[in-house]
Amino acid sequence: MVKENHTRRRVLKATGASVIALGGSGAAAGREDVREVNVGFDSASARRFAVEASNDVVREFDSINAVTIRVPEQAVAALERAPDVNYVEENNRMHALAETMPWGVDRIDADVAQTNGYTGAGADVAVVDTGIDADHPDLQANLGNGKTYHGSSWSDENGHGTHVAGTIAAVNNDSGVGSIAPGATLHAVKVLNSNGSGSYSDIAAGIEWAANQGHDVINLSLGGSKSATVESAVEYAYGQGSLLVGAAGGSGPCSGSCVGYPAAEPEVIAVGSTNENDELASFSSIGPEIELAGPGTNVYSTYYDDTYQTLSGTSMATAHVSGSAAQVAAVGYSNTDARQRLRDTAEDLGLSGDEQGYGLVDVAAALGLNSGDN
């Protein structure tokens, strides 16, 4: 049996002649009638169907079965019904997760690790965020390659990504701020714009790119609603050997679960935030997806334009876990073994599992040290 080809002509015919007006001028061709969507598919014919139904193709992925297209509103239903099309989702946006204004290197014993010669050297950490300030004196020596999905440069114009990067791996240069893994290499993956916002498609592409570079740790201090496209990218990256660490979000306190995505995906370590008193931070999202906690209030770190800033949020807590993961990766742990090691050595703060998961990350303990090994 010969399988009938899907074509854009068939989609438009199925959804009514009014669609033809999209190609003309005036009110009938208003931009509100065109939607940007991500389409997941299981076959080459379904991919071709989506592409041929579109006004234009925004992005095609190298390693996941999805395509981002702009398509007439009236054609979406036909796409959703098409054979081998897994999903059609709006190409919505995720946002940098930061609250009011982050300290925790000493609290998670990163200083003990460094005193004993552990710096994270050899580990590669992708910061999937707003970019990293390429000229910051506390970061410049540790910067590797980068990728941007906003503008021509991966340098930071917001500050959020630079702040996260500083906690993970600001250089040990006797000035500025200390970090968890001062010998690790940072890679800027700019998926959020200067306002701290980026599409599902941009974020998925950034995760995919980092995985294809072979980066050991992927820091995801961002979040929003569930995206099947981002989920596919997360699954791919984990399968490629990257350890993904994600911010739980700032929707606390809440009842039940309010952990955001992609942190809530099973392949991602979902990180909640604690304060200086080892209490759950007031803003920290909770839920059964929480795997580890990290210091996330009043954290002082690098900021864009060669400056420093104090911020709070699960974004900052996530950076503490990513820095710890870099230290463990640097001594030879795989992504799955590093994840288990961080769980096994976390410090129980006496909080509920929905608040702290396995506990507060402890980088010294994960490396087989104790707090007295100075």
WOLINNOR-V605591 format. One record per pair of residues at least 24 apart in sequence whose C-alpha atoms are under 7 Angstrom apart, sorted by the first residue. I is the first residue (numbers start at 0). J is the second residue. D is the distance in whole Angstrom. If there is no record, write none. Layout:
BEGIN
i = <I;I>
j = <J;J>
d = <D;D>
END
This chain:
BEGIN
i = <5;6;6;6;7;7;10;10;10;11;14;14;18;32;32;33;33;33;33;34;34;34;34;35;35;35;35;35;36;36;36;36;36;36;36;37;37;37;37;37;37;37;37;37;38;38;38;38;38;38;39;39;39;39;39;39;39;40;40;40;40;40;41;41;41;42;45;45;45;49;60;63;63;65;67;90;90;90;91;91;92;92;92;92;93;93;93;93;93;93;93;94;94;94;94;94;94;95;95;95;95;95;96;96;96;96;96;96;96;96;97;97;97;97;98;98;98;99;99;100;100;100;100;101;101;101;101;101;101;101;101;101;102;102;102;102;103;104;104;107;107;107;108;108;108;108;109;109;109;111;111;111;111;112;114;118;118;118;118;118;119;119;119;119;119;119;119;120;120;120;121;121;122;122;122;122;122;122;123;123;123;123;123;123;124;124;124;124;124;124;124;124;125;125;125;125;125;125;125;125;125;126;126;126;126;126;126;126;126;127;127;127;127;127;127;127;127;128;128;128;128;128;128;129;129;129;129;129;129;129;129;129;129;130;130;130;130;130;130;130;131;131;131;131;132;132;132;134;135;136;137;137;137;138;138;138;140;141;141;141;141;142;142;142;143;143;143;144;144;145;145;145;146;146;146;147;147;147;148;148;148;149;149;149;153;153;153;155;156;156;157;157;157;157;158;158;161;161;161;162;162;162;163;163;165;165;166;166;166;167;167;167;167;168;176;179;179;179;180;180;180;183;199;199;199;200;202;203;203;203;206;206;206;207;207;210;210;210;214;215;215;215;216;216;216;216;216;216;217;217;217;217;218;218;218;218;218;219;219;219;220;220;220;220;221;221;222;222;222;222;222;223;223;224;224;225;225;233;234;237;240;241;242;243;243;244;244;244;244;245;245;245;246;246;246;246;246;247;247;247;248;248;248;249;249;249;249;249;250;250;250;251;251;251;251;251;252;252;252;252;255;256;256;256;257;257;257;258;258;258;258;263;270;270;270;271;271;271;271;272;272;272;277;279;283;285;285;286;286;287;287;289;289;289;289;290;290;290;291;291;291;291;291;291;292;292;292;292;292;292;293;293;293;293;293;294;320;323;327;327;340;341>
j = <48;48;51;52;51;52;52;74;77;74;73;74;73;71;72;69;70;71;72;69;70;71;72;68;69;70;89;90;67;68;69;87;88;89;90;65;66;67;68;87;88;89;90;228;65;66;67;86;87;88;64;65;66;84;85;86;87;64;65;83;84;85;83;84;85;83;82;83;84;78;204;231;232;228;200;198;199;200;198;199;196;197;198;199;196;197;198;199;221;222;223;195;196;197;221;222;223;195;196;220;221;222;220;221;222;248;249;312;313;314;311;312;313;314;310;311;312;310;311;297;309;310;311;295;296;297;298;299;309;310;311;315;294;297;298;299;294;178;179;360;361;362;361;362;363;370;179;362;363;363;370;372;373;363;373;180;181;182;183;326;180;181;182;183;325;326;329;182;183;329;183;329;183;184;215;325;328;329;183;184;185;214;215;216;184;185;186;214;215;216;217;325;185;186;187;188;209;214;216;217;218;160;164;186;187;188;217;218;219;187;188;189;190;205;217;218;219;160;188;189;190;191;220;155;157;159;160;189;190;191;192;193;195;154;155;160;161;187;188;189;155;160;161;187;161;303;304;305;305;305;169;170;175;165;169;170;170;170;183;184;185;184;185;186;184;185;186;186;187;186;187;188;187;188;189;188;189;190;189;190;201;189;190;192;187;188;189;303;193;303;193;194;195;303;302;303;301;302;303;300;301;302;315;318;300;301;300;318;319;318;319;321;322;322;300;319;322;323;322;325;326;325;226;228;229;228;229;228;229;232;232;233;236;232;236;236;239;241;241;241;242;328;241;242;243;321;324;325;241;242;243;244;243;244;245;318;321;244;245;246;245;246;314;317;246;314;246;248;259;260;261;259;260;259;260;260;261;266;266;266;334;334;334;267;268;268;269;317;321;269;270;317;270;271;313;314;317;271;284;313;283;284;313;282;283;284;312;313;282;283;284;281;282;283;284;285;281;282;283;284;286;285;286;287;284;285;286;284;285;286;288;288;313;316;317;313;316;354;355;312;313;316;348;354;313;353;354;353;354;352;353;353;354;355;356;355;356;357;355;356;357;358;359;360;316;355;356;358;359;360;317;319;320;359;360;319;360;362;365;366;365;365>
d = <5;6;6;6;5;4;6;6;6;6;6;6;7;6;5;6;5;4;5;5;5;6;6;6;4;6;6;6;6;6;6;6;5;4;5;7;6;4;6;6;5;6;6;7;5;5;6;6;5;7;6;4;7;6;5;5;7;6;6;6;4;5;5;6;7;6;7;6;6;7;7;6;7;7;7;6;6;6;5;6;6;5;4;6;6;6;6;7;6;5;5;6;5;7;5;6;7;5;7;6;4;7;6;5;7;6;7;6;7;5;6;4;7;6;7;5;5;6;6;6;5;3;5;5;4;3;2;5;6;5;5;6;7;6;4;6;5;6;6;6;5;6;6;6;5;6;5;6;6;6;6;6;6;5;6;5;6;5;7;7;5;7;5;5;6;4;5;4;5;6;6;5;5;6;6;6;6;5;6;5;6;5;5;6;6;5;6;6;6;5;6;7;6;5;6;7;6;6;6;5;6;7;7;6;5;6;6;5;7;7;5;6;6;7;7;6;6;5;6;5;6;6;7;6;6;6;5;5;6;5;6;7;6;5;4;5;7;5;6;4;5;5;5;6;6;5;7;7;5;7;5;5;6;7;5;6;7;7;7;5;6;6;5;6;6;6;5;5;7;5;5;6;6;5;6;6;5;7;6;5;6;7;7;6;6;7;5;6;5;7;5;6;7;7;5;5;6;5;6;5;5;5;6;6;5;5;6;6;6;6;6;6;4;7;6;7;5;6;5;7;6;7;7;7;6;7;7;6;5;5;6;7;7;6;6;5;6;6;6;5;6;7;5;5;6;7;7;6;7;6;5;6;6;5;6;7;6;6;5;6;6;5;4;6;6;7;7;7;6;5;6;6;5;6;6;5;7;7;6;6;6;6;5;5;6;5;6;7;6;5;6;6;5;7;5;5;5;6;6;6;6;5;6;5;5;5;7;7;6;6;5;6;5;5;4;7;6;6;7;6;6;6;4;7;6;6;6;5;6;6;7;6;7;7;6;6;7;7;6;7;5;5;7;7;6;5;5;4;7;7;5;6;7;6;5;7;4;6;6;5;6;5;6;6;7;5;7;6;5;6;7;6;6;6;6;7;6;5;7;7;6;6>
END
